[in-house]
Amino acid sequence: MRDLFYKLKYRFGRYAIPNLSLYVTMIFSLGYLMIISPAGAYVYSSWLAFYPREVLHGQIWRIATAIFYPPVAGSGLVWGVISLLIYYNFSSLVERMMGTFEFNVYFFGSILIGEIGSIVSYLMTGINFPYIPIYTHFAIIMAFAIMYPDASVLLMFFLPLKAKWIAVAEAVIYLYNFLTGGIITKISIAAAFIPVIMFFLFVYGGGNGNIISNLRFRMKQRKRRKDWKDQWR
């Protein structure tokens, strides 16, 4: 799988969008300004949101315009600005760590998985639920925690917590939502975390596809670094 990924990167890497996290945050800003007003929310729902029935009937632009839905909505302009800045901070770090092509695949792959799942659900059930990639946006924290597990994050701007514990809490909440939510919730969560898992196993995790071996290797690395630092105290 790792070899296949890098073959794709060699062939298509030049088409990847650099600084995607910045452009996506700008799109979210426009989307947020749109949906905080009743008229804008109506425009998004009527013409931009990903409804599988409308897409199958020719409104294919919805495949792209679905990403206008921001990671925060309806919480006031100040909180919206703060939330978007937080998102950009996380996503830009993840993009730099992953690489341009990898982050493009990670982000757009999650969106496409959710949209395909939404279409399959519609064809099976006939229910025309919109796919909103909100879980994809929040899953960036999970990716950040994989790469920077011991980084301190200020929860609510004053409570320092390790990124890995925030990710654990997020995973528990999403697992609960997955088990208790409807089909679209399940599709949205699966779409958000499939790229996270694939990236960890086959790209960032060393490419052997064995999550246990990867975790053991990283624990040994962390222990060696700690032992080296302790000898100089």
Secondary structure as GFF3:
##gff-version 3
##sequence-region A 1 233
A	DSSP	alpha_helix	2	12	.	.	.	ID=ss1
A	DSSP	three_ten_helix	13	15	.	.	.	ID=ss2
A	DSSP	alpha_helix	20	35	.	.	.	ID=ss3
A	DSSP	alpha_helix	38	43	.	.	.	ID=ss4
A	DSSP	pi_helix	44	48	.	.	.	ID=ss5
A	DSSP	alpha_helix	52	56	.	.	.	ID=ss6
A	DSSP	alpha_helix	62	65	.	.	.	ID=ss7
A	DSSP	three_ten_helix	66	68	.	.	.	ID=ss8
A	DSSP	alpha_helix	77	98	.	.	.	ID=ss9
A	DSSP	alpha_helix	100	125	.	.	.	ID=ss10
A	DSSP	alpha_helix	134	147	.	.	.	ID=ss11
A	DSSP	beta_strand	152	155	.	.	.	ID=ss12
A	DSSP	beta_strand	159	162	.	.	.	ID=ss13
A	DSSP	alpha_helix	163	180	.	.	.	ID=ss14
A	DSSP	alpha_helix	183	198	.	.	.	ID=ss15
A	DSSP	pi_helix	199	204	.	.	.	ID=ss16
A	DSSP	alpha_helix	211	230	.	.	.	ID=ss17
###
